[in-house]
Amino acid sequence: MNDFTVQGQHALILGCHGGVGRAVLALLEHSEAGRQLRESLDTLVLADQEQSNLGVPLRGALLLPPTRVDSSEDLARLIQEHGITQVICLASTDTVDSAEICDELGADLLCTSVEEWPGRGSLATDDAIARLLPPRHPLFERQSHLVGSGANPGIVNALALTALDEFAARTGVEPTADALDLHAILITEEDTTVELGATHSTDVFPMTWSPIQCLEELFEPAAFRARDGKVESLGHRPHERWYRARCGDRIIEGMAVPHEEIATLARTLPSVEIGFIYRIPPAARDALATHPTRISAGEWRTRQLCPPWVQHLAGRDRVGVLLCSRRFGELWVGFDTDMSSGLRMGTNATQLQVAAGVLAGWSQLGDQKGIHFVEDLDRHRFVATACEVLGAPLIVHDANAAPRMLADRRWKPC
């Protein structure tokens, strides 16, 4: 443990030059929610393993020289050298190891997803999240460790719970899964981002967030859902089959992707089926369809559809939750973010959503002790902070929608 007492809040952002990192820094600089958060900090230290030619990305922050954090020892050194009390991890560090060292050294931790140390192998999502849930839940209880506070996971976790209130208000029943007769909750996302003026090559996999992480997700051994509070395989890999579901005012066909929020929401809503249907950008779909035998991330060249790597973009990212009732049809609540909103902040629509979830979780970091998730926070406050960045949620109620489980939504092979 530290042998000195640190006064005030001293935050460290890991991964400041990445897509999410740049979006978070833009919000800290240019949004009211971000400025309020900055005012609560005494110092802000920025670190990334890559060199940037853009200078200090945030006024008043301390930008470290290129710094690798590949182990608990690396993270501990940074915490101790700079008297860090908050670690905002927007890079790949092992979630369990990071929480353990932060707990030991008196620092709170926020991460956007469950990760492992780079270069040491990657766990499937269901195995990775199982490290943080009972019965393997680690008891790091001195500090606050918020896991999965971005967009998905993150914003959608909070939306799933606030949507219960909206659905109940429309139907005149109590805001519970039983009263609403819910049989399923689906997270749905459609990303229509396109690069303007580009000659597209299907040999390259383009994505609005980390292309490599997206490919690793799509090629995981099994797509999964939660049912009866437990995660179970859908019997195929995510990239092998389409499913149909509502996403805002549209019906989309997307892949059932493995995400942490499926497992964590199942703790709170064990009586309903939970899944995630994701329609990736058109150029990414074309690339996968052209090369069906490429089923590992290492076989692909990639391109990140986000400033500063790519400037001329159009489209939008729509992400939300679909509550499915046997009695009252379907209610979708989510955010429809146009690319122009992201570009004004020097980012894209997808990364702006993630950054909004980072700020929403960061504003509550310290409120809960031990390892916890967005569902454990004040969900109304979380959504309100996200709305400050993304605007009011879109709400669509289809009272005549027939009840369908994921198995009934299978459309065709990809």
N, C-alpha and C positions, 0 to 999 in steps of 0.2 A: 504493500500500500504506500501511497505518498506519505512522506514524512514532513509535509508542509500543508498549510491550509490555503487554498486558492479562493480569493474573494472575487465575486462577480461571475459572469458567464463568458467563457472563452470557447468559441466554437471552431471546429476543424471540419472543413468540407474536403472529402476525398473524392477525386474524379472531377475536378473543377473544369477541365477542358473537354470533357465528354459532352454528348448531346444533352443529357439531363442536367449536367453541371452548368452548362452555359445558360440553359433555360432558367434554372434556379437563380443564378446570379443576376440575370436580366430582371426577374421579378423582384429580387431584393433591391435592385436599383430603381425600378420604374413603376412598381405597383404599390398601392397604399398598404396592402397586406404585407408586402415584403419590407417596406420602409418601417412599419411598426415593429416587425420582427427584428430588424437590424438595430433599432433603438434599444432593444432589450439586451443587446450584446455589448460587452466591454471590448472584446477583440474578435476578429474573424481571420482565421488562418486558412489559406487555400493550398491544396496539394494535388499534384497529378504526376503520373510517371512520364508523361509526354511534355516536350517543350512546346511552347506556343509563341508565335510571333506577333500576337495581338496585345502584348504588354499586360499590365495588371488589369484583370477583367472586372474589378469592382473597386471603386474609390474607397480608400481608407482601409482596405484589406491587406494582409501580408501574404504575398505570393511566394511560396518556397521554390527553390530550384527543383528541377525534375526529381521526383522522389518516388521510389517503388515501395509499396506496402504489400509484401508477399508472405508475411508471417505475423504471428502475435508479437514477436520481438520488435518488428518494424513499427507496428502500431503503438506499442508501449513506449517506444523511444519518442515518437512524436507527441504523445499525450504528456509525457513527463517533461520534455524539453520546452513545451509551450504552455504548460499549466492548463491543459484542455479540460473543460467540463462537459462539452457536448461534441460528439462525433456524428457528423452527417455523412453517411457512407453512400456515395453515388457511384461507386466503383465495385469491382469484384474482390471482396474479402470474405473469408469464411464467417458466416453469421454467428455460429455458436462460439468459435474462438474469439471473435471480436467482442461479443457480449461478455464473455468471461473476463477478458483483460480489462474492458471498460468497467466492469463491476469491481474488479480488484483495485483499480486506480482511481475510482471515484468519478467516472465520466458517464453521462447518459449517451445512449446510442439510438440513432434512427437509420434504418436501411430501407431501400425501396423494394427489395425482394430477398428471397433466401438464396445465398450464394455459397460457393466453396472457394478455397484458395486457387488462383490461376495456376495451371500447369500440373495440378495434382489429381486430375480426373474429375468428371462431372457426374453427380448423382441425378437419377430421374427425379422429377419434381415431387412425386408422392413420397419417395424415400427421403428427399431433402427436408420437406416440411415435417415429416414424422420425427425428425431429430428434435423438433421444438414443441411437439404436442405430447400429452400424456400417452403412454406411461414414461416416455423418455424425456419429458419436459425438464430442462436443466434448472436448478434452483439458484439463479443469480438474482438476488432480491435486494441488494443494497441500492442499486441504481435503476433507472428507467430504460428499458430496451424495447423500442417500438419497431416491430418487424412488418415490412410490407406496406409502407405508406407512400404510395405514388398514385397512379390512376387505377391500374389493375395488375396487382392488388393495390388497394387503397381507397380511392374514391368510390369504386363500385361496392366495396364492403359497407361503407356508410350509407350509400344510396339504397342498398337492399333493405336496410332497416328503416330508413325514413320513408321509403316507398310503401311500407306497411301502413304508416299513418295516412298517406295520401289515398291508398286503396280503401282503407276503412272509412275515411271521410266521405268517399264517393258512394259507398255501399251501405253505410249506416250500421256497421258492425264494429266489434272491438278490433284493435290493430294487432291481431295475433294470427299465426298461420292456421290455427284450428278454426277461429271464427270466420276467416276469409276462405276457408276450405281450400287452401293452397295445396297443390300437388307437386309444383316445381317452381324453381327460381333459376332463370338462365341469365348469365351475363352475356350480352351480345355487343359486338363491335364491328363496324364497317369502316375501313380506311380506303378512301378513293384517291389518295395522293398520286399525282403524276408530275413528272419532270417536263417542263415546257421546252420545246425546241430541241429536244434530245433525240438522237437516233438510238433506239433501244436495242440492246443485244440480249437475247435470251440466254447467253452464256454467263451473264452477270445477274446475281440475285440482289435486287434493290429493296431497301426497307427504311421506314421512317424512324425506327429505333435501331438498336444494335442488330445488324444483319446476321452476325454469327450466332448470337443468342436466340434470335428468332428461328434460324435453321435448326439449332440444337433442340429447341422446343418442338418444332414440327416433326422432327425425326426421332423423338423419344420412343421408347419401346411400346408404350400404350397410351392412347387417349383414355381419360378417366372421367368419372362423375362421382358425386357423393350420393349415397342413398342409405336411409336408416342411420345417418350420422357417420357412415364409413365410406372411404374411397374404394371404388371398384373399377376394374378395367372395362372399356367398351369393346374390347376384342379386336382392336386394330390400332395401327399407328396413326397419329393425328393427321398426317398428310394424305391418308389413303381414302378418306370418305368425307362427303359433304353432308351437312345438316341444314334444315330450313327453320328459321325463326324470325320473329319481328325484331327490327332494330329501328326505333323511332317510328316514322310513318311508312317504312318499307319492310318487305319481307326479303331477307337475304339468305344466300346459301354460303355457309362457312364451315371451317374445320372445328371439331371439338378439341380444344387445346387444353393441356394440363397446366393448371395454375394453382398457386397456393391458396387463393381465396376460396376455391371450391372446398378445400379441406377445413379452413378456419371457419367459414360460414356454417359448415355442417355442425360445428360445436354449438352454435346458437340456434340453428334451425334444423334439427335432426330429422324432422318428420317429412321434409320435402326433398325431392330430387334436385341436385344442384349441378350445373354444368356451365361451360363457357364456349360460345360459338363465335368464331373470329373469321371475318372475310378480309384477307390481306390485299394490298394494293394490286391493281391490274397487272402491272409489269412483273411483279413477284409471282402472281398466279401463272402468267405466261411462261416464266422461266421454269417453274416446277413442272408444268405440263409438257414442256419441250424436252426435258431431261428426266424422265421418270426413274432412271436407274441411278441417279445421283442421290443417295440417301444418307449422306453424312456431310456435316458442315465443311469439312476439310476439302471436299471435292469442288467447292464453289469459289469463284471470285465474287466480291460483294461491292455494293455501293450504298452509301448512307444518304438518304434523301432528306437532308437537313442542313440549314446553314451552320457553319460557313463552308461546308463541303459542296453543297449544291444551293444555288440562290433562287433559281427560277422554278417555282413550284405552284401547283394549283390543287384544288380538291378540299377534302375535309376529313375529319375523324369523328365518328359518332359512336359513343360508348355509353352503355347504361345497363339497367337490370330489367328483366321481364318477369313479372309476377304472374303465375298461371293458376287460375282458380277453377274448380269444378262448377261453381255456382255463378261467378261474376265475370267470366271471360279472362282477358289478359290486360295488365297495366304495365306500360313501359315508361321508365323514368331515367333520363340520362342527359348527357351534354353533347351538343352538336357543334363542334368547333371548326370554323372555317379556317383555311390556310392563312388568310389575310391577318387573322388575329395572332397567329404564331409568328408570321414574318415581321409584324410590327415590333415584336420582342426579340428579333434576331434568331428565331427558332421555327419549328414547324408546329402543326396543330397537335400532333401526338405528344411531342415532348412538352408542349405547354400544358397539356392535361396532367402529365406526370409531375411537372414542377408545381402545379397547383396543389396536388396531393401531398407533395413534400412539405410545402408551406403549411398546409392544414394540419399535418401531423406534427411538424416542428413546433407549432404554436401551443401544442398540448404536451410536448415532451417534458417528462418530469412529473406529470400528474399521476401516472400509474407506475408502480414499482415492479421489477422483474420483467421477464419476457412477456409481451402482450402484442395485440393486433388492433387494427383500426376499430373492429367491433367493440373493443373494450373502452374506447374513448367516448367523449360526448359527441355523438354522431351528428346532432343538429348543429353544433358549433363547427364541426369538421366540414359539413356540406356548405355552411354559410361562408366559410373562408374560401372554399373552392369556387363558390359562386362569385365572390369578389373578383376573381380572375377570369372565370369562364362565362359569366352571365347566368341568367336563370335557367334551370333545367327545362328540357322539353318533356312534356307528359302526353302520352297517347293511351287512350282506353278503348279497347275493342271488346265490348260487352258480349259479343256473339261468338267470340273465339272458342272453338271446341277444345276440350282438355286433351293434351297430347304429351306423352312422355318422350324422352330423347329417342328411344327406339322407334317411335312413330314418326320422328322428324328426319330419319335417315332418307336422303334424297337419292344419291348415286355415288359411285366411286369418283374421286377427283380426277 
